[in-house]
Amino acid sequence: MAATFPTARRTAPGRSRRPSRWIAAGLLVALALAVLLVPAVVQLDQQLVDLRAANQAPSLAHPFGTDEVGRDVLLRVVYGLRVSLLIGLVAALVSVTVGTVAGLAAGTLGGTADRVIMRVVDGFNSVPHLLFGIFIVALFSPSATAVVVSVGLTHWTTAARIVRSEVLTLRARPFVDAAVSGGSGRLRIVRRHFLPHLLPHIALASVLMVPHAIWHETALSFLGLGLPPHLASLGNMINDGARSLLAGNWWASLFPGLFILVPTLAISVLVQYWRDRANPRWRSELQL
């Protein structure tokens, strides 16, 4: 009697039994609702000082406790997350836009233009992003604009490499050769053939850039070079909480740090699921 062996069955993307993507999506929706609804209901006075309520541990009245000048940490975390997300989204769009233009120019023009642009990319990558960002922010006064410019000028190289690589792949496709033979110019080929194929990669790069921008803004604000100190941002809150950490006031730094980590992990999980859905060949999970 012939022996039978179990056959490997590839799990279809989207049918994974792991609920991680639903948890990640639920967390992002909850954070988005908090960021949108809480400021509309409860107003935060950025200059408020109440020393009688300073350094209170988490309680029913203050679920996340209060900071060293009596401000509610939960309310400031929500406002700080709104500021960090807004800066992260704008900075991600700026960096991806600059990278897309540079990558399209390098891949489409080729030759000397390609070599020059990629050497510029290598030059930017040779300097640590945070160090270069500090140099850029130091040229301005602490503001959201300075942080956006810093992130945009330090993170565009990743998008540029991705777009250039895809353009070089598309240039070898038969339909591009046919368009060139038919008399289409470079701008028409970019608009009609390159951009539709690049949109999923650009969208994915934009989503992945948001956590990088949030961490970059947080690091600059923690160093005192980001937003003005009185504004509620996650970096400023961690910086303020670090001064009272040795006194045992752990909540002033812990909760802002968690609200940086949670969106980052949730976005990473959803991007992984999006990638598996877009290209099932990347998924290597087998079930016997």
CYANA upper distance limits for C-alpha pairs under 8 A (distance plus 0.5 A):
  6 PRO  CA    288 LEU  CA      6.83
  7 THR  CA    288 LEU  CA      6.75
  8 ALA  CA    286 LEU  CA      6.74
  8 ALA  CA    287 GLN  CA      6.41
  8 ALA  CA    288 LEU  CA      5.47
  9 ARG  CA    286 LEU  CA      6.36
  9 ARG  CA    287 GLN  CA      5.83
  9 ARG  CA    288 LEU  CA      6.69
 10 ARG  CA    284 SER  CA      8.29
 10 ARG  CA    285 GLU  CA      7.09
 10 ARG  CA    286 LEU  CA      5.38
 10 ARG  CA    287 GLN  CA      6.78
 11 THR  CA     15 ARG  CA      7.36
 11 THR  CA     16 SER  CA      7.50
 11 THR  CA    285 GLU  CA      7.01
 11 THR  CA    286 LEU  CA      6.70
 11 THR  CA    287 GLN  CA      7.26
 12 ALA  CA     16 SER  CA      7.84
 12 ALA  CA    280 PRO  CA      8.03
 13 PRO  CA    273 TYR  CA      8.40
 13 PRO  CA    276 ASP  CA      6.50
 13 PRO  CA    277 ARG  CA      6.12
 13 PRO  CA    280 PRO  CA      6.75
 13 PRO  CA    283 ARG  CA      7.88
 14 GLY  CA    273 TYR  CA      8.08
 14 GLY  CA    276 ASP  CA      8.50
 14 GLY  CA    277 ARG  CA      7.16
 19 PRO  CA     23 ILE  CA      6.81
 20 SER  CA     24 ALA  CA      6.55
 20 SER  CA    269 VAL  CA      7.63
 21 ARG  CA     25 ALA  CA      6.52
 21 ARG  CA    266 ALA  CA      8.35
 21 ARG  CA    269 VAL  CA      6.56
 21 ARG  CA    270 LEU  CA      6.32
 21 ARG  CA    273 TYR  CA      7.58
 22 TRP  CA     26 GLY  CA      6.49
 23 ILE  CA     27 LEU  CA      6.64
 23 ILE  CA    266 ALA  CA      8.45
 24 ALA  CA     28 LEU  CA      6.76
 24 ALA  CA    265 LEU  CA      8.21
 24 ALA  CA    266 ALA  CA      4.90
 24 ALA  CA    267 ILE  CA      7.69
 24 ALA  CA    269 VAL  CA      7.11
 24 ALA  CA    270 LEU  CA      7.30
 25 ALA  CA     29 VAL  CA      6.64
 25 ALA  CA    266 ALA  CA      7.45
 25 ALA  CA    270 LEU  CA      7.73
 26 GLY  CA     30 ALA  CA      6.58
 27 LEU  CA     31 LEU  CA      6.61
 27 LEU  CA    262 VAL  CA      8.41
 27 LEU  CA    263 PRO  CA      8.15
 27 LEU  CA    266 ALA  CA      7.60
 28 LEU  CA     32 ALA  CA      6.51
 28 LEU  CA    263 PRO  CA      7.04
 28 LEU  CA    266 ALA  CA      7.30
 28 LEU  CA    267 ILE  CA      8.44
 29 VAL  CA     33 LEU  CA      6.62
 30 ALA  CA     34 ALA  CA      6.67
 31 LEU  CA     35 VAL  CA      6.57
 32 ALA  CA     36 LEU  CA      6.63
 33 LEU  CA     37 LEU  CA      6.25
 33 LEU  CA     38 VAL  CA      8.38
 34 ALA  CA     38 VAL  CA      5.88
 34 ALA  CA     78 VAL  CA      7.32
 35 VAL  CA     39 PRO  CA      7.37
 35 VAL  CA     78 VAL  CA      6.38
 35 VAL  CA     79 TYR  CA      7.43
 35 VAL  CA     81 LEU  CA      7.54
 35 VAL  CA     82 ARG  CA      5.92
 36 LEU  CA     40 ALA  CA      7.58
 36 LEU  CA     82 ARG  CA      8.48
 37 LEU  CA     41 VAL  CA      6.93
 38 VAL  CA     42 VAL  CA      6.32
 38 VAL  CA     78 VAL  CA      7.99
 39 PRO  CA     43 GLN  CA      6.30
 39 PRO  CA     44 LEU  CA      8.07
 39 PRO  CA     79 TYR  CA      7.55
 44 LEU  CA     75 LEU  CA      7.85
 44 LEU  CA     76 ARG  CA      8.10
 46 GLN  CA    230 HIS  CA      6.78
 46 GLN  CA    231 LEU  CA      6.69
 46 GLN  CA    232 ALA  CA      7.63
 47 GLN  CA    230 HIS  CA      7.38
 48 LEU  CA     71 ARG  CA      7.56
 49 VAL  CA     69 VAL  CA      5.91
 49 VAL  CA     70 GLY  CA      6.56
 49 VAL  CA     71 ARG  CA      7.27
 50 ASP  CA     54 ALA  CA      7.14
 50 ASP  CA     69 VAL  CA      6.35
 50 ASP  CA     70 GLY  CA      5.22
 50 ASP  CA     71 ARG  CA      7.47
 51 LEU  CA     68 GLU  CA      8.16
 51 LEU  CA     69 VAL  CA      5.76
 51 LEU  CA     70 GLY  CA      5.85
 52 ARG  CA     70 GLY  CA      7.37
 53 ALA  CA     66 THR  CA      7.51
 53 ALA  CA     69 VAL  CA      7.97
 53 ALA  CA     70 GLY  CA      5.05
 53 ALA  CA     71 ARG  CA      8.18
 54 ALA  CA     66 THR  CA      6.45
 54 ALA  CA     67 ASP  CA      6.32
 54 ALA  CA     68 GLU  CA      5.49
 54 ALA  CA     69 VAL  CA      5.49
 54 ALA  CA     70 GLY  CA      4.21
 54 ALA  CA     71 ARG  CA      7.72
 55 ASN  CA     65 GLY  CA      7.58
 55 ASN  CA     66 THR  CA      5.69
 55 ASN  CA     67 ASP  CA      5.54
 55 ASN  CA     68 GLU  CA      5.60
 55 ASN  CA     69 VAL  CA      7.86
 55 ASN  CA     70 GLY  CA      6.94
 55 ASN  CA    249 ASN  CA      7.18
 56 GLN  CA     65 GLY  CA      5.79
 56 GLN  CA     66 THR  CA      5.64
 56 GLN  CA     67 ASP  CA      7.82
 56 GLN  CA     70 GLY  CA      8.19
 57 ALA  CA     62 HIS  CA      8.37
 57 ALA  CA     64 PHE  CA      7.90
 57 ALA  CA     65 GLY  CA      5.14
 57 ALA  CA     66 THR  CA      7.31
 57 ALA  CA    249 ASN  CA      7.88
 57 ALA  CA    251 TRP  CA      7.75
 58 PRO  CA     62 HIS  CA      6.12
 58 PRO  CA     63 PRO  CA      5.30
 58 PRO  CA     64 PHE  CA      5.27
 58 PRO  CA     65 GLY  CA      4.41
 58 PRO  CA     66 THR  CA      8.05
 58 PRO  CA    251 TRP  CA      7.94
 59 SER  CA     63 PRO  CA      5.47
 59 SER  CA     64 PHE  CA      7.75
 59 SER  CA     65 GLY  CA      7.00
 62 HIS  CA     66 THR  CA      7.32
 62 HIS  CA     72 ASP  CA      6.89
 62 HIS  CA     73 VAL  CA      8.12
 62 HIS  CA     74 LEU  CA      7.79
 63 PRO  CA     74 LEU  CA      7.25
 64 PHE  CA     72 ASP  CA      7.81
 64 PHE  CA     73 VAL  CA      5.92
 64 PHE  CA     74 LEU  CA      5.67
 64 PHE  CA    251 TRP  CA      6.99
 64 PHE  CA    252 ALA  CA      8.29
 64 PHE  CA    255 PHE  CA      7.55
 65 GLY  CA     72 ASP  CA      6.81
 65 GLY  CA     73 VAL  CA      6.27
 65 GLY  CA     74 LEU  CA      7.88
 65 GLY  CA    251 TRP  CA      7.06
 65 GLY  CA    252 ALA  CA      7.84
 66 THR  CA     70 GLY  CA      5.78
 66 THR  CA     71 ARG  CA      5.74
 66 THR  CA     72 ASP  CA      5.12
 66 THR  CA     73 VAL  CA      5.64
 66 THR  CA    252 ALA  CA      7.57
 67 ASP  CA     71 ARG  CA      5.99
 67 ASP  CA     72 ASP  CA      7.26
 67 ASP  CA     73 VAL  CA      6.80
 67 ASP  CA    241 GLY  CA      7.61
 67 ASP  CA    252 ALA  CA      6.27
 68 GLU  CA    241 GLY  CA      8.32
 68 GLU  CA    244 SER  CA      7.76
 71 ARG  CA     76 ARG  CA      8.11
 72 ASP  CA     76 ARG  CA      6.84
 73 VAL  CA     77 VAL  CA      6.42
 73 VAL  CA    252 ALA  CA      7.18
 73 VAL  CA    255 PHE  CA      8.49
 74 LEU  CA     78 VAL  CA      6.90
 75 LEU  CA     79 TYR  CA      6.86
 76 ARG  CA     80 GLY  CA      6.28
 76 ARG  CA    232 ALA  CA      6.23
 76 ARG  CA    233 SER  CA      8.20
 77 VAL  CA     81 LEU  CA      6.40
 77 VAL  CA    232 ALA  CA      7.86
 77 VAL  CA    233 SER  CA      7.88
 77 VAL  CA    234 LEU  CA      7.17
 77 VAL  CA    237 MET  CA      8.42
 77 VAL  CA    255 PHE  CA      8.02
 77 VAL  CA    256 PRO  CA      6.43
 77 VAL  CA    259 PHE  CA      8.04
 78 VAL  CA     82 ARG  CA      6.78
 79 TYR  CA     83 VAL  CA      6.88
 79 TYR  CA    232 ALA  CA      6.61
 79 TYR  CA    233 SER  CA      7.58
 80 GLY  CA     84 SER  CA      6.60
 80 GLY  CA    231 LEU  CA      8.49
 80 GLY  CA    232 ALA  CA      5.19
 80 GLY  CA    233 SER  CA      4.20
 80 GLY  CA    234 LEU  CA      5.60
 81 LEU  CA     85 LEU  CA      6.41
 81 LEU  CA    233 SER  CA      7.11
 81 LEU  CA    234 LEU  CA      6.88
 81 LEU  CA    259 PHE  CA      7.69
 81 LEU  CA    260 ILE  CA      8.39
 82 ARG  CA     86 LEU  CA      6.59
 83 VAL  CA     87 ILE  CA      6.65
 83 VAL  CA    232 ALA  CA      8.14
 83 VAL  CA    233 SER  CA      6.61
 84 SER  CA     88 GLY  CA      6.40
 84 SER  CA    214 ILE  CA      6.28
 84 SER  CA    217 GLU  CA      7.59
 84 SER  CA    218 THR  CA      8.18
 84 SER  CA    233 SER  CA      6.82
 84 SER  CA    234 LEU  CA      7.38
 85 LEU  CA     89 LEU  CA      6.52
 85 LEU  CA    210 VAL  CA      8.21
 85 LEU  CA    214 ILE  CA      7.16
 86 LEU  CA     90 VAL  CA      6.75
 87 ILE  CA     91 ALA  CA      6.38
 87 ILE  CA    144 ALA  CA      7.37
 87 ILE  CA    147 VAL  CA      8.17
 87 ILE  CA    148 VAL  CA      6.96
 87 ILE  CA    213 ALA  CA      7.99
 87 ILE  CA    214 ILE  CA      7.77
 87 ILE  CA    217 GLU  CA      8.21
 88 GLY  CA     92 ALA  CA      6.40
 88 GLY  CA    148 VAL  CA      8.34
 88 GLY  CA    209 MET  CA      8.38
 88 GLY  CA    210 VAL  CA      5.53
 88 GLY  CA    211 PRO  CA      7.57
 88 GLY  CA    212 HIS  CA      8.28
 88 GLY  CA    213 ALA  CA      5.20
 88 GLY  CA    214 ILE  CA      5.50
 88 GLY  CA    217 GLU  CA      8.15
 89 LEU  CA     93 LEU  CA      6.73
 89 LEU  CA    210 VAL  CA      6.20
 89 LEU  CA    213 ALA  CA      8.23
 90 VAL  CA     94 VAL  CA      6.74
 90 VAL  CA    148 VAL  CA      7.39
 91 ALA  CA     95 SER  CA      6.61
 91 ALA  CA    147 VAL  CA      8.42
 91 ALA  CA    148 VAL  CA      5.24
 91 ALA  CA    149 VAL  CA      7.73
 91 ALA  CA    151 VAL  CA      6.34
 91 ALA  CA    152 GLY  CA      6.03
 91 ALA  CA    210 VAL  CA      8.18
 91 ALA  CA    213 ALA  CA      6.86
 92 ALA  CA     96 VAL  CA      6.47
 92 ALA  CA    151 VAL  CA      8.17
 92 ALA  CA    152 GLY  CA      7.44
 92 ALA  CA    206 SER  CA      6.23
 92 ALA  CA    207 VAL  CA      8.27
 92 ALA  CA    209 MET  CA      5.74
 92 ALA  CA    210 VAL  CA      5.98
 92 ALA  CA    213 ALA  CA      6.94
 93 LEU  CA     97 THR  CA      6.40
 93 LEU  CA    206 SER  CA      6.88
 94 VAL  CA     98 VAL  CA      6.72
 94 VAL  CA    148 VAL  CA      8.28
 94 VAL  CA    152 GLY  CA      5.86
 95 SER  CA     99 GLY  CA      6.54
 95 SER  CA    151 VAL  CA      7.47
 95 SER  CA    152 GLY  CA      4.56
 95 SER  CA    153 LEU  CA      7.13
 95 SER  CA    154 THR  CA      8.31
 95 SER  CA    155 HIS  CA      6.32
 95 SER  CA    156 TRP  CA      4.89
 95 SER  CA    159 ALA  CA      8.21
 96 VAL  CA    100 THR  CA      6.35
 96 VAL  CA    152 GLY  CA      8.37
 96 VAL  CA    156 TRP  CA      6.25
 96 VAL  CA    159 ALA  CA      6.16
 96 VAL  CA    160 ALA  CA      8.35
 96 VAL  CA    202 ILE  CA      7.67
 96 VAL  CA    205 ALA  CA      7.49
 96 VAL  CA    206 SER  CA      6.58
 96 VAL  CA    209 MET  CA      8.41
 97 THR  CA    101 VAL  CA      6.78
 97 THR  CA    156 TRP  CA      8.30
 98 VAL  CA    102 ALA  CA      6.72
 98 VAL  CA    152 GLY  CA      8.18
 98 VAL  CA    156 TRP  CA      6.46
 98 VAL  CA    160 ALA  CA      8.25
 99 GLY  CA    103 GLY  CA      6.40
 99 GLY  CA    156 TRP  CA      5.02
 99 GLY  CA    157 THR  CA      6.31
 99 GLY  CA    158 THR  CA      7.61
 99 GLY  CA    159 ALA  CA      5.24
 99 GLY  CA    160 ALA  CA      4.53
 99 GLY  CA    161 ARG  CA      8.28
 99 GLY  CA    163 VAL  CA      8.19
100 THR  CA    104 LEU  CA      6.45
100 THR  CA    159 ALA  CA      6.55
100 THR  CA    160 ALA  CA      5.97
100 THR  CA    163 VAL  CA      6.51
100 THR  CA    202 ILE  CA      8.00
101 VAL  CA    105 ALA  CA      6.61
101 VAL  CA    160 ALA  CA      8.01
102 ALA  CA    106 ALA  CA      6.64
102 ALA  CA    117 ILE  CA      7.55
102 ALA  CA    160 ALA  CA      6.19
103 GLY  CA    107 GLY  CA      6.50
103 GLY  CA    159 ALA  CA      7.85
103 GLY  CA    160 ALA  CA      4.67
103 GLY  CA    161 ARG  CA      6.70
103 GLY  CA    162 ILE  CA      7.89
103 GLY  CA    163 VAL  CA      5.47
103 GLY  CA    164 ARG  CA      4.81
103 GLY  CA    167 VAL  CA      8.45
104 LEU  CA    108 THR  CA      6.21
104 LEU  CA    160 ALA  CA      8.23
104 LEU  CA    163 VAL  CA      6.85
104 LEU  CA    164 ARG  CA      6.42
104 LEU  CA    167 VAL  CA      7.33
105 ALA  CA    109 LEU  CA      6.20
105 ALA  CA    110 GLY  CA      8.30
105 ALA  CA    113 ALA  CA      8.08
105 ALA  CA    114 ASP  CA      7.86
106 ALA  CA    110 GLY  CA      6.08
106 ALA  CA    113 ALA  CA      6.50
106 ALA  CA    114 ASP  CA      4.59
106 ALA  CA    115 ARG  CA      8.12
106 ALA  CA    117 ILE  CA      6.68
106 ALA  CA    118 MET  CA      7.93
106 ALA  CA    164 ARG  CA      6.74
107 GLY  CA    114 ASP  CA      6.97
107 GLY  CA    163 VAL  CA      8.33
107 GLY  CA    164 ARG  CA      5.29
107 GLY  CA    165 SER  CA      7.80
107 GLY  CA    167 VAL  CA      5.88
107 GLY  CA    168 LEU  CA      6.10
108 THR  CA    167 VAL  CA      7.38
108 THR  CA    168 LEU  CA      8.16
108 THR  CA    186 ARG  CA      7.86
108 THR  CA    190 VAL  CA      8.39
109 LEU  CA    113 ALA  CA      6.75
109 LEU  CA    114 ASP  CA      7.08
110 GLY  CA    114 ASP  CA      5.08
110 GLY  CA    115 ARG  CA      8.06
111 GLY  CA    115 ARG  CA      6.96
112 THR  CA    116 VAL  CA      6.59
113 ALA  CA    117 ILE  CA      6.59
114 ASP  CA    118 MET  CA      6.62
115 ARG  CA    119 ARG  CA      6.60
116 VAL  CA    120 VAL  CA      6.82
117 ILE  CA    121 VAL  CA      6.79
118 MET  CA    122 ASP  CA      6.65
119 ARG  CA    123 GLY  CA      6.62
120 VAL  CA    124 PHE  CA      6.81
121 VAL  CA    125 ASN  CA      6.68
121 VAL  CA    157 THR  CA      6.15
121 VAL  CA    160 ALA  CA      8.47
122 ASP  CA    126 SER  CA      6.57
123 GLY  CA    127 VAL  CA      7.62
124 PHE  CA    154 THR  CA      7.59
124 PHE  CA    157 THR  CA      7.91
125 ASN  CA    129 HIS  CA      8.11
125 ASN  CA    157 THR  CA      7.78
127 VAL  CA    131 LEU  CA      7.71
127 VAL  CA    132 PHE  CA      6.96
128 PRO  CA    132 PHE  CA      6.69
129 HIS  CA    133 GLY  CA      6.39
129 HIS  CA    154 THR  CA      6.10
129 HIS  CA    155 HIS  CA      8.05
130 LEU  CA    134 ILE  CA      6.60
130 LEU  CA    216 HIS  CA      7.72
131 LEU  CA    135 PHE  CA      6.91
132 PHE  CA    136 ILE  CA      6.84
132 PHE  CA    150 SER  CA      8.42
132 PHE  CA    154 THR  CA      7.52
133 GLY  CA    137 VAL  CA      6.60
133 GLY  CA    150 SER  CA      5.45
133 GLY  CA    151 VAL  CA      7.35
133 GLY  CA    153 LEU  CA      8.50
133 GLY  CA    154 THR  CA      7.14
134 ILE  CA    138 ALA  CA      6.48
134 ILE  CA    150 SER  CA      8.26
134 ILE  CA    220 LEU  CA      7.62
134 ILE  CA    225 LEU  CA      7.74
135 PHE  CA    139 LEU  CA      7.38
136 ILE  CA    140 PHE  CA      7.95
136 ILE  CA    146 ALA  CA      8.09
136 ILE  CA    149 VAL  CA      8.27
136 ILE  CA    150 SER  CA      6.24
137 VAL  CA    141 SER  CA      7.89
137 VAL  CA    142 PRO  CA      7.83
137 VAL  CA    146 ALA  CA      5.94
137 VAL  CA    147 VAL  CA      7.07
137 VAL  CA    150 SER  CA      6.73
137 VAL  CA    225 LEU  CA      7.13
137 VAL  CA    226 GLY  CA      7.85
138 ALA  CA    225 LEU  CA      7.68
140 PHE  CA    146 ALA  CA      6.62
141 SER  CA    146 ALA  CA      7.84
142 PRO  CA    146 ALA  CA      7.17
142 PRO  CA    225 LEU  CA      6.41
142 PRO  CA    226 GLY  CA      5.79
142 PRO  CA    227 LEU  CA      5.58
142 PRO  CA    228 PRO  CA      5.99
143 SER  CA    147 VAL  CA      7.17
143 SER  CA    226 GLY  CA      6.76
143 SER  CA    227 LEU  CA      5.30
143 SER  CA    228 PRO  CA      6.85
144 ALA  CA    148 VAL  CA      6.72
144 ALA  CA    226 GLY  CA      7.67
144 ALA  CA    227 LEU  CA      6.45
145 THR  CA    149 VAL  CA      6.66
146 ALA  CA    150 SER  CA      6.57
146 ALA  CA    226 GLY  CA      7.94
147 VAL  CA    151 VAL  CA      6.69
147 VAL  CA    217 GLU  CA      6.78
147 VAL  CA    220 LEU  CA      8.30
147 VAL  CA    226 GLY  CA      6.56
147 VAL  CA    227 LEU  CA      8.20
148 VAL  CA    152 GLY  CA      6.46
149 VAL  CA    153 LEU  CA      6.57
150 SER  CA    154 THR  CA      6.75
151 VAL  CA    155 HIS  CA      6.41
151 VAL  CA    213 ALA  CA      6.68
151 VAL  CA    216 HIS  CA      7.43
151 VAL  CA    217 GLU  CA      8.36
152 GLY  CA    156 TRP  CA      6.59
155 HIS  CA    159 ALA  CA      8.38
155 HIS  CA    209 MET  CA      8.47
156 TRP  CA    160 ALA  CA      6.81
157 THR  CA    161 ARG  CA      6.77
158 THR  CA    162 ILE  CA      6.89
159 ALA  CA    163 VAL  CA      6.57
159 ALA  CA    202 ILE  CA      7.94
159 ALA  CA    205 ALA  CA      6.91
160 ALA  CA    164 ARG  CA      6.51
161 ARG  CA    165 SER  CA      6.58
162 ILE  CA    166 GLU  CA      6.85
162 ILE  CA    201 HIS  CA      8.24
163 VAL  CA    167 VAL  CA      6.60
163 VAL  CA    198 LEU  CA      7.56
163 VAL  CA    201 HIS  CA      8.16
163 VAL  CA    202 ILE  CA      8.17
164 ARG  CA    168 LEU  CA      6.69
165 SER  CA    169 THR  CA      6.88
166 GLU  CA    170 LEU  CA      6.66
166 GLU  CA    198 LEU  CA      7.76
167 VAL  CA    171 ARG  CA      6.59
167 VAL  CA    194 PHE  CA      7.20
168 LEU  CA    172 ALA  CA      7.42
169 THR  CA    173 ARG  CA      7.64
170 LEU  CA    176 VAL  CA      7.67
170 LEU  CA    194 PHE  CA      7.57
171 ARG  CA    176 VAL  CA      6.49
171 ARG  CA    177 ASP  CA      7.98
172 ALA  CA    176 VAL  CA      7.68
172 ALA  CA    177 ASP  CA      7.92
173 ARG  CA    177 ASP  CA      7.21
174 PRO  CA    178 ALA  CA      6.65
175 PHE  CA    179 ALA  CA      6.68
176 VAL  CA    180 VAL  CA      6.72
176 VAL  CA    189 ILE  CA      7.85
176 VAL  CA    193 HIS  CA      7.80
177 ASP  CA    181 SER  CA      6.63
178 ALA  CA    182 GLY  CA      6.58
179 ALA  CA    183 GLY  CA      7.07
179 ALA  CA    184 SER  CA      6.01
179 ALA  CA    189 ILE  CA      7.66
180 VAL  CA    184 SER  CA      5.74
180 VAL  CA    185 GLY  CA      7.59
180 VAL  CA    189 ILE  CA      8.48
184 SER  CA    188 ARG  CA      6.58
184 SER  CA    189 ILE  CA      6.94
185 GLY  CA    189 ILE  CA      6.77
186 ARG  CA    190 VAL  CA      6.59
187 LEU  CA    191 ARG  CA      6.59
188 ARG  CA    192 ARG  CA      6.30
188 ARG  CA    193 HIS  CA      8.38
189 ILE  CA    193 HIS  CA      5.75
189 ILE  CA    194 PHE  CA      6.97
190 VAL  CA    194 PHE  CA      5.16
190 VAL  CA    195 LEU  CA      6.46
191 ARG  CA    195 LEU  CA      6.12
191 ARG  CA    196 PRO  CA      8.18
192 ARG  CA    196 PRO  CA      7.46
193 HIS  CA    197 HIS  CA      7.34
194 PHE  CA    198 LEU  CA      6.61
195 LEU  CA    199 LEU  CA      6.50
197 HIS  CA    201 HIS  CA      8.50
198 LEU  CA    202 ILE  CA      6.55
199 LEU  CA    203 ALA  CA      6.51
200 PRO  CA    204 LEU  CA      6.63
201 HIS  CA    205 ALA  CA      6.58
202 ILE  CA    206 SER  CA      6.64
203 ALA  CA    207 VAL  CA      6.83
204 LEU  CA    208 LEU  CA      6.70
204 LEU  CA    271 VAL  CA      7.88
205 ALA  CA    209 MET  CA      6.51
206 SER  CA    210 VAL  CA      7.13
207 VAL  CA    211 PRO  CA      8.41
207 VAL  CA    267 ILE  CA      8.13
207 VAL  CA    271 VAL  CA      8.18
208 LEU  CA    212 HIS  CA      7.74
208 LEU  CA    267 ILE  CA      8.07
208 LEU  CA    268 SER  CA      8.01
208 LEU  CA    271 VAL  CA      7.98
209 MET  CA    213 ALA  CA      6.63
210 VAL  CA    214 ILE  CA      6.72
211 PRO  CA    215 TRP  CA      6.67
211 PRO  CA    263 PRO  CA      8.10
211 PRO  CA    264 THR  CA      5.87
211 PRO  CA    267 ILE  CA      8.21
212 HIS  CA    216 HIS  CA      6.55
213 ALA  CA    217 GLU  CA      6.58
214 ILE  CA    218 THR  CA      6.57
214 ILE  CA    260 ILE  CA      8.13
215 TRP  CA    219 ALA  CA      6.57
215 TRP  CA    260 ILE  CA      8.02
216 HIS  CA    220 LEU  CA      6.77
217 GLU  CA    221 SER  CA      6.56
217 GLU  CA    226 GLY  CA      6.99
217 GLU  CA    235 GLY  CA      7.57
218 THR  CA    222 PHE  CA      6.44
218 THR  CA    226 GLY  CA      8.27
218 THR  CA    233 SER  CA      8.21
218 THR  CA    234 LEU  CA      6.63
218 THR  CA    235 GLY  CA      4.48
218 THR  CA    236 ASN  CA      7.95
219 ALA  CA    223 LEU  CA      6.78
219 ALA  CA    235 GLY  CA      6.77
220 LEU  CA    224 GLY  CA      6.85
220 LEU  CA    225 LEU  CA      5.61
220 LEU  CA    226 GLY  CA      5.26
220 LEU  CA    235 GLY  CA      7.81
221 SER  CA    225 LEU  CA      5.87
221 SER  CA    226 GLY  CA      4.50
221 SER  CA    227 LEU  CA      6.32
221 SER  CA    233 SER  CA      8.24
221 SER  CA    235 GLY  CA      5.21
221 SER  CA    236 ASN  CA      5.82
221 SER  CA    239 ASN  CA      8.17
222 PHE  CA    226 GLY  CA      8.08
222 PHE  CA    235 GLY  CA      5.15
222 PHE  CA    236 ASN  CA      5.98
222 PHE  CA    237 MET  CA      8.46
222 PHE  CA    238 ILE  CA      7.06
222 PHE  CA    239 ASN  CA      5.40
223 LEU  CA    239 ASN  CA      8.00
224 GLY  CA    228 PRO  CA      8.45
224 GLY  CA    229 PRO  CA      7.73
224 GLY  CA    236 ASN  CA      8.00
224 GLY  CA    239 ASN  CA      8.49
227 LEU  CA    231 LEU  CA      7.32
227 LEU  CA    233 SER  CA      8.01
227 LEU  CA    236 ASN  CA      8.13
229 PRO  CA    236 ASN  CA      6.70
231 LEU  CA    236 ASN  CA      8.06
232 ALA  CA    236 ASN  CA      7.15
232 ALA  CA    237 MET  CA      7.29
233 SER  CA    237 MET  CA      6.64
234 LEU  CA    238 ILE  CA      6.75
234 LEU  CA    256 PRO  CA      5.97
234 LEU  CA    257 GLY  CA      7.86
234 LEU  CA    259 PHE  CA      8.42
234 LEU  CA    260 ILE  CA      7.82
235 GLY  CA    239 ASN  CA      6.69
235 GLY  CA    256 PRO  CA      8.41
236 ASN  CA    240 ASP  CA      6.59
237 MET  CA    241 GLY  CA      6.47
237 MET  CA    252 ALA  CA      7.63
237 MET  CA    253 SER  CA      7.26
237 MET  CA    256 PRO  CA      7.09
238 ILE  CA    242 ALA  CA      6.51
238 ILE  CA    252 ALA  CA      7.51
238 ILE  CA    253 SER  CA      5.24
238 ILE  CA    254 LEU  CA      8.38
238 ILE  CA    256 PRO  CA      6.83
238 ILE  CA    257 GLY  CA      7.47
239 ASN  CA    243 ARG  CA      7.62
239 ASN  CA    253 SER  CA      8.24
240 ASP  CA    244 SER  CA      8.01
240 ASP  CA    252 ALA  CA      8.14
240 ASP  CA    253 SER  CA      8.26
241 GLY  CA    245 LEU  CA      6.60
241 GLY  CA    249 ASN  CA      8.11
241 GLY  CA    250 TRP  CA      8.05
241 GLY  CA    251 TRP  CA      8.33
241 GLY  CA    252 ALA  CA      5.12
241 GLY  CA    253 SER  CA      5.21
242 ALA  CA    246 LEU  CA      8.25
242 ALA  CA    252 ALA  CA      8.28
242 ALA  CA    253 SER  CA      6.83
244 SER  CA    248 GLY  CA      7.45
244 SER  CA    249 ASN  CA      6.20
244 SER  CA    250 TRP  CA      8.22
244 SER  CA    252 ALA  CA      8.40
245 LEU  CA    249 ASN  CA      5.58
245 LEU  CA    250 TRP  CA      5.85
245 LEU  CA    252 ALA  CA      8.23
245 LEU  CA    253 SER  CA      7.94
250 TRP  CA    254 LEU  CA      6.57
251 TRP  CA    255 PHE  CA      6.51
252 ALA  CA    256 PRO  CA      7.78
253 SER  CA    257 GLY  CA      6.72
254 LEU  CA    258 LEU  CA      6.74
255 PHE  CA    259 PHE  CA      6.79
256 PRO  CA    260 ILE  CA      6.98
257 GLY  CA    261 LEU  CA      6.84
258 LEU  CA    262 VAL  CA      6.46
259 PHE  CA    263 PRO  CA      7.23
260 ILE  CA    264 THR  CA      7.10
261 LEU  CA    265 LEU  CA      6.74
262 VAL  CA    266 ALA  CA      6.60
263 PRO  CA    267 ILE  CA      6.50
264 THR  CA    268 SER  CA      6.73
265 LEU  CA    269 VAL  CA      6.75
266 ALA  CA    270 LEU  CA      6.85
267 ILE  CA    271 VAL  CA      6.53
268 SER  CA    272 GLN  CA      6.68
269 VAL  CA    273 TYR  CA      6.86
270 LEU  CA    274 TRP  CA      6.56
271 VAL  CA    275 ARG  CA      6.57
272 GLN  CA    276 ASP  CA      6.78
273 TYR  CA    277 ARG  CA      6.71
274 TRP  CA    278 ALA  CA      6.62
275 ARG  CA    279 ASN  CA      6.58
275 ARG  CA    280 PRO  CA      8.47
275 ARG  CA    282 TRP  CA      8.33
276 ASP  CA    280 PRO  CA      5.64
276 ASP  CA    281 ARG  CA      8.19
276 ASP  CA    282 TRP  CA      6.67
276 ASP  CA    283 ARG  CA      6.44
279 ASN  CA    283 ARG  CA      8.36
